[in-house]
Amino acid sequence: MRAHVLLAAVVLLAGCSKPAEKPAPLPAGEAWVESVNTWRAKHETDYRRDWVTIAGLHFLEPGTYSLGSAKASDIDLPEGVPAQAGQVQVSDGWVRYEPAPGVAASLNGAPSTGTVVLKEPGKDAENEVGIGDVKFAVHESGKRLSLRVWDPNGKQVREFAGFAWFPVDANYRVVARFIPDAKPTNIPVINTYGDADVLPSEGVVEFTLNGETVRLRPFTTRPKRFYFVFRDGSSGHETYDTARFLYSDLLDDGTTVLDFNQAYNPPCAFNKYTTCPLPIKENRLAVKILAGEKDYARHE
């Protein structure tokens, strides 16, 4: 009798237990393809505005720099800017812009007069100066300071060759399992100018692609948001040699969807005035990923 009671209890508990959860099926069909194409169109618009327009990168040591469109300027700005537009002063981590008399400048889009603080010690550079259509702001590359210049009418914009993508392919959209580290770490990542930027990482993701088990280490740009910098077997052939980027979100079940149809080139693929992270050793893959953005078509 007692054995029958125990057996009944086991059966009852088995009936009440939840089956192992499976990842939700990935979206498919025309709606998903349309969503990828919509993402690509927005990406192209954003990149044309924010990255194609970069027209200069000038590294700054302590001292005073003249700037303007005159070729003799320490920092030469594009045509249309006054020949003498003022000075940039760098001292003890401070970067200040002093406009020349009569120069009409803006600060973050609003009219400005007098000295502008472009960078304070220990704080992110947030202020942007405009003179006509040209803008400039402080950019940090590792521990080095530089002045980054944007020109929406410059040579970079006129000669930009555009974007090229592989056809959307569901085989390159996979569910990955997140494997956390024992504790988060900060990883020095070398960029294309040889400077080290420190990026946080909390673990790796593991997935199957083309029959192979693959691991990638994402950086965590904000909670539950992954940023991947990777090379693969197509790099330097069908795709850009240095790296490609991809973002994904960590889901509550510990998985993340990697859609390599949204993998894209860093701006250094087409603009030498940008600083881009290089893939760490873990993210240099042998498998070919023929999805996302193709190599940039350079002018010969």
RODO-2510 file (C-alpha; in nm, 4 decimals, decimal comma):
residues 300
     n   res          X          Y          Z
     1     m     0,0000     0,0000     0,0000
     2     r     0,2789     0,2378     0,0959
     3     a     0,4568     0,1678    -0,2351
     4     h     0,1402     0,2564    -0,4273
     5     v     0,1108     0,5876    -0,2389
     6     l     0,4722     0,6785    -0,3158
     7     l     0,4256     0,5899    -0,6815
     8     a     0,1122     0,8026    -0,7029
     9     a     0,2972     1,0962    -0,5440
    10     v     0,5808     1,0670    -0,7976
    11     v     0,3321     1,0587    -1,0871
    12     l     0,1496     1,3617    -0,9430
    13     l     0,4731     1,5602    -0,9033
    14     a     0,5809     1,4689    -1,2544
    15     g     0,2511     1,5926    -1,3882
    16     c     0,2899     1,9240    -1,2039
    17     s     0,6518     1,9911    -1,3050
    18     k     0,7188     2,2279    -1,5935
    19     p     0,8831     2,0911    -1,9081
    20     a     1,2240     2,2330    -1,9949
    21     e     1,1814     2,5676    -2,1655
    22     k     1,2940     2,5925    -2,5255
    23     p     1,4053     2,9137    -2,6934
    24     a     1,1182     3,0958    -2,8568
    25     p     1,1094     3,0346    -3,2315
    26     l     1,2864     3,3024    -3,4310
    27     p     1,0707     3,5225    -3,6523
    28     a     1,0794     3,4226    -4,0168
    29     g     0,9268     3,5063    -4,3492
    30     e     0,8688     3,8336    -4,5285
    31     a     0,8061     4,0369    -4,2121
    32     w     1,1472     3,9434    -4,0718
    33     v     1,3240     4,0155    -4,4022
    34     e     1,1506     4,3534    -4,4142
    35     s     1,2650     4,4270    -4,0575
    36     v     1,6282     4,3564    -4,1527
    37     n     1,6026     4,5806    -4,4579
    38     t     1,4433     4,8541    -4,2458
    39     w     1,7316     4,8258    -3,9983
    40     r     1,9849     4,8473    -4,2818
    41     a     1,8214     5,1585    -4,4263
    42     k     1,8305     5,3342    -4,0879
    43     h     2,1919     5,2271    -4,0357
    44     e     2,2909     5,3752    -4,3715
    45     t     2,1154     5,7032    -4,2922
    46     d     2,2823     5,7276    -3,9505
    47     y     2,6262     5,6412    -4,0837
    48     r     2,6048     5,8922    -4,3690
    49     r     2,5217     6,1641    -4,1159
    50     d     2,7552     6,0741    -3,8290
    51     w     3,0576     5,9016    -3,9829
    52     v     3,0870     5,9754    -4,3544
    53     t     3,0993     6,3467    -4,2708
    54     i     3,4105     6,3198    -4,0499
    55     a     3,6760     6,5257    -4,2290
    56     g     3,9687     6,5404    -3,9885
    57     l     4,1324     6,4047    -3,6737
    58     h     4,4033     6,6147    -3,5076
    59     f     4,5849     6,4803    -3,2018
    60     l     4,6465     6,7315    -2,9252
    61     e     4,9438     6,7723    -2,6956
    62     p     4,9598     7,0473    -2,4320
    63     g     4,9942     7,3822    -2,6055
    64     t     4,8118     7,6353    -2,8216
    65     y     4,6962     7,5571    -3,1757
    66     s     4,5796     7,7994    -3,4423
    67     l     4,2876     7,6735    -3,6485
    68     g     4,1176     7,7874    -3,9656
    69     s     4,1070     7,7231    -4,3390
    70     a     4,4498     7,8849    -4,3943
    71     k     4,6980     7,6133    -4,4897
    72     a     4,9460     7,7494    -4,2367
    73     s     4,7056     7,6753    -3,9511
    74     d     4,8126     7,4170    -3,6955
    75     i     4,4684     7,2612    -3,7383
    76     d     4,3453     7,3140    -4,0919
    77     l     3,9693     7,3299    -4,1250
    78     p     3,7676     7,2843    -4,4471
    79     e     3,7034     7,5584    -4,6997
    80     g     3,4254     7,7973    -4,6022
    81     v     3,5632     7,8420    -4,2510
    82     p     3,7477     8,1731    -4,1960
    83     a     4,1219     8,1575    -4,2642
    84     q     4,1839     8,2400    -3,8965
    85     a     3,9039     8,0892    -3,6901
    86     g     4,0705     8,1119    -3,3502
    87     q     4,2797     7,8976    -3,1178
    88     v     4,2522     7,5707    -2,9291
    89     q     4,4308     7,5695    -2,5945
    90     v     4,5275     7,2413    -2,4248
    91     s     4,6504     7,2453    -2,0643
    92     d     4,6248     7,0078    -1,7652
    93     g     4,3449     6,8047    -1,9228
    94     w     4,1456     7,1139    -2,0211
    95     v     4,0705     7,1881    -2,3861
    96     r     3,9328     7,5342    -2,4694
    97     y     3,8374     7,7040    -2,7942
    98     e     3,8917     8,0800    -2,8256
    99     p     3,7221     8,2184    -3,1388
   100     a     3,8973     8,4844    -3,3444
   101     p     3,7362     8,8317    -3,3457
   102     g     3,4343     8,8435    -3,5739
   103     v     3,3991     8,4632    -3,6060
   104     a     3,0370     8,3513    -3,5644
   105     a     3,0446     8,0201    -3,3778
   106     s     2,7768     7,8015    -3,2236
   107     l     2,7879     7,5770    -2,9181
   108     n     2,5781     7,2614    -2,9442
   109     g     2,3663     7,4325    -3,2089
   110     a     2,3071     7,7596    -3,0203
   111     p     2,4859     8,0921    -3,0908
   112     s     2,7963     8,1350    -2,8784
   113     t     3,0442     8,4083    -2,7957
   114     g     3,3662     8,3944    -2,6016
   115     t     3,5697     8,0977    -2,4818
   116     v     3,4198     7,7478    -2,5076
   117     v     3,5299     7,4602    -2,2843
   118     l     3,5538     7,1539    -2,5073
   119     k     3,6872     6,9152    -2,2418
   120     e     3,7265     6,9155    -1,8656
   121     p     3,9674     6,6842    -1,6805
   122     g     3,8039     6,3572    -1,5794
   123     k     3,4816     6,4252    -1,7717
   124     d     3,3540     6,3126    -2,1098
   125     a     3,3762     6,5706    -2,3860
   126     e     3,0202     6,6775    -2,4653
   127     n     3,0481     7,0227    -2,6263
   128     e     3,0518     7,0698    -3,0016
   129     v     3,1441     7,3920    -3,1823
   130     g     3,0038     7,4852    -3,5225
   131     i     3,1327     7,7418    -3,7719
   132     g     2,8958     7,7471    -4,0650
   133     d     2,8382     7,3851    -4,1692
   134     v     3,1658     7,2650    -4,0151
   135     k     3,1701     7,1244    -3,6616
   136     f     3,4450     7,0097    -3,4263
   137     a     3,4704     6,8468    -3,0841
   138     v     3,7212     6,6671    -2,8654
   139     h     3,7576     6,2931    -2,9242
   140     e     3,9455     6,0568    -2,6928
   141     s     4,1532     5,7722    -2,8353
   142     g     4,2751     5,5731    -2,5391
   143     k     4,4478     5,8322    -2,3203
   144     r     4,5131     6,0696    -2,6103
   145     l     4,3018     6,3739    -2,6900
   146     s     4,2226     6,4815    -3,0431
   147     l     4,0042     6,7295    -3,2262
   148     r     3,7547     6,5605    -3,4581
   149     v     3,6148     6,7659    -3,7475
   150     w     3,2899     6,7135    -3,9436
   151     d     3,2161     6,8611    -4,2857
   152     p     2,8859     6,7623    -4,4544
   153     n     3,0099     6,9030    -4,7854
   154     g     3,3631     6,7620    -4,7816
   155     k     3,5578     6,5223    -4,9991
   156     q     3,4680     6,2233    -4,7801
   157     v     3,0997     6,2847    -4,8492
   158     r     3,1414     6,3516    -5,2211
   159     e     3,3452     6,0364    -5,2798
   160     f     3,1618     5,7973    -5,0486
   161     a     3,0954     5,4734    -5,2388
   162     g     2,7937     5,3596    -5,0373
   163     f     2,7024     5,0295    -4,8724
   164     a     2,6909     4,6729    -5,0069
   165     w     2,5110     4,3880    -4,8293
   166     f     2,4749     4,0121    -4,8644
   167     p     2,1191     3,8938    -4,9318
   168     v     1,9245     3,8386    -4,6102
   169     d     1,9778     3,4763    -4,5040
   170     a     1,7986     3,3086    -4,2107
   171     n     2,0875     3,0612    -4,1701
   172     y     2,2932     3,3451    -4,0201
   173     r     2,0419     3,4271    -3,7474
   174     v     2,1099     3,2095    -3,4453
   175     v     2,0220     3,1735    -3,0793
   176     a     2,3300     3,1908    -2,8554
   177     r     2,3652     3,0883    -2,4914
   178     f     2,5302     3,3364    -2,2572
   179     i     2,8023     3,1897    -2,0340
   180     p     2,8898     3,4465    -1,7641
   181     d     3,2378     3,4900    -1,6235
   182     a     3,2977     3,4457    -1,2499
   183     k     3,3042     3,8240    -1,2334
   184     p     3,2936     4,1095    -1,4881
   185     t     3,6271     4,2249    -1,6285
   186     n     3,7621     4,5317    -1,8063
   187     i     3,9542     4,4436    -2,1217
   188     p     4,2125     4,6691    -2,2921
   189     v     4,1217     4,6818    -2,6609
   190     i     4,3675     4,8251    -2,9141
   191     n     4,2197     5,0533    -3,1797
   192     t     4,3281     5,1338    -3,5342
   193     y     4,5521     5,4168    -3,4103
   194     g     4,7355     5,1888    -3,1666
   195     d     4,5674     5,3278    -2,8554
   196     a     4,4078     5,1099    -2,5873
   197     d     4,0469     5,1680    -2,4890
   198     v     3,9106     4,9733    -2,1907
   199     l     3,5785     4,7960    -2,2490
   200     p     3,3763     4,5920    -1,9964
   201     s     3,2880     4,2273    -2,0562
   202     e     3,0813     3,9839    -1,8495
   203     g     3,1177     3,6532    -2,0323
   204     v     3,0953     3,4762    -2,3682
   205     v     2,8153     3,3541    -2,5915
   206     e     2,8097     3,0104    -2,7530
   207     f     2,6118     2,9086    -3,0618
   208     t     2,6138     2,6762    -3,3601
   209     l     2,6774     2,8171    -3,7074
   210     n     2,7136     2,6097    -4,0241
   211     g     2,7469     2,2985    -3,8078
   212     e     3,0295     2,4437    -3,5950
   213     t     3,0203     2,5402    -3,2285
   214     v     3,1353     2,9007    -3,2015
   215     r     3,2123     3,1300    -2,9096
   216     l     3,2326     3,5093    -2,9108
   217     r     3,3069     3,7535    -2,6306
   218     p     3,0803     4,0593    -2,6289
   219     f     3,1443     4,3870    -2,4547
   220     t     2,8619     4,5146    -2,2348
   221     t     2,7835     4,8700    -2,3390
   222     r     2,4874     4,8883    -2,1010
   223     p     2,2977     4,6302    -1,8932
   224     k     2,1809     4,3349    -2,1054
   225     r     2,3172     4,4952    -2,4246
   226     f     2,5997     4,3144    -2,6099
   227     y     2,8492     4,4708    -2,8507
   228     f     3,0571     4,2353    -3,0660
   229     v     3,3785     4,3237    -3,2532
   230     f     3,4813     4,0249    -3,4644
   231     r     3,6671     3,8910    -3,7663
   232     d     3,5786     3,5701    -3,9481
   233     g     3,6925     3,3557    -4,2397
   234     s     3,5515     3,6057    -4,4896
   235     s     3,7493     3,9024    -4,3502
   236     g     3,9886     4,0428    -4,6070
   237     h     3,8044     3,8650    -4,8863
   238     e     3,4298     3,9122    -4,9123
   239     t     3,4157     4,1365    -4,6051
   240     y     3,6219     4,4155    -4,4493
   241     d     3,9620     4,2983    -4,3309
   242     t     3,9835     4,4686    -3,9916
   243     a     3,6542     4,3834    -3,8224
   244     r     3,2782     4,4022    -3,8282
   245     f     3,0386     4,5047    -3,5518
   246     l     2,7157     4,3490    -3,4240
   247     y     2,4790     4,4263    -3,1357
   248     s     2,2321     4,2008    -2,9552
   249     d     2,0225     4,1968    -2,6371
   250     l     2,0502     3,9464    -2,3517
   251     l     1,7090     3,7921    -2,2892
   252     d     1,5709     3,6902    -1,9497
   253     d     1,6206     3,3189    -2,0301
   254     g     1,9985     3,3665    -2,0695
   255     t     2,0002     3,3585    -2,4482
   256     t     2,0604     3,6216    -2,7129
   257     v     1,9710     3,6295    -3,0818
   258     l     2,2681     3,7012    -3,3074
   259     d     2,1476     3,8199    -3,6457
   260     f     2,4595     3,8442    -3,8599
   261     n     2,2439     3,9937    -4,1348
   262     q     2,2892     4,3100    -3,9269
   263     a     2,6686     4,2781    -3,8954
   264     y     2,8221     4,5971    -4,0323
   265     n     3,1533     4,7626    -4,1111
   266     p     3,3127     5,0026    -3,8647
   267     p     3,3582     5,3562    -3,9978
   268     c     3,7321     5,2973    -4,0430
   269     a     3,6361     5,0817    -4,3438
   270     f     3,5785     5,4031    -4,5391
   271     n     3,7077     5,6918    -4,3256
   272     k     4,0714     5,7179    -4,2111
   273     y     3,9816     5,9840    -3,9531
   274     t     3,7944     5,7380    -3,7294
   275     t     3,9309     5,5242    -3,4445
   276     c     3,7913     5,1700    -3,4362
   277     p     3,8530     4,8813    -3,1927
   278     l     4,0341     4,5742    -3,3223
   279     p     3,8987     4,2264    -3,2432
   280     i     4,0463     4,0577    -2,9370
   281     k     4,1960     3,7113    -2,9908
   282     e     3,8785     3,5309    -2,8797
   283     n     3,6790     3,7037    -3,1537
   284     r     3,8922     3,6057    -3,4520
   285     l     3,6904     3,3228    -3,6014
   286     a     3,7809     3,0645    -3,8655
   287     v     3,4209     3,0095    -3,9760
   288     k     3,3022     3,2175    -4,2732
   289     i     3,0099     3,4474    -4,2047
   290     l     2,8754     3,5496    -4,5450
   291     a     2,6064     3,7768    -4,4071
   292     g     2,5621     4,1419    -4,3244
   293     e     2,7755     4,4110    -4,4849
   294     k     3,0319     4,3289    -4,7532
   295     d     3,3707     4,4952    -4,7912
   296     y     3,3692     4,8661    -4,8748
   297     a     3,4214     4,9461    -5,2455
   298     r     3,7277     5,1718    -5,2412
   299     h     3,8098     5,4212    -5,5103
   300     e     4,1239     5,3210    -5,7001
***
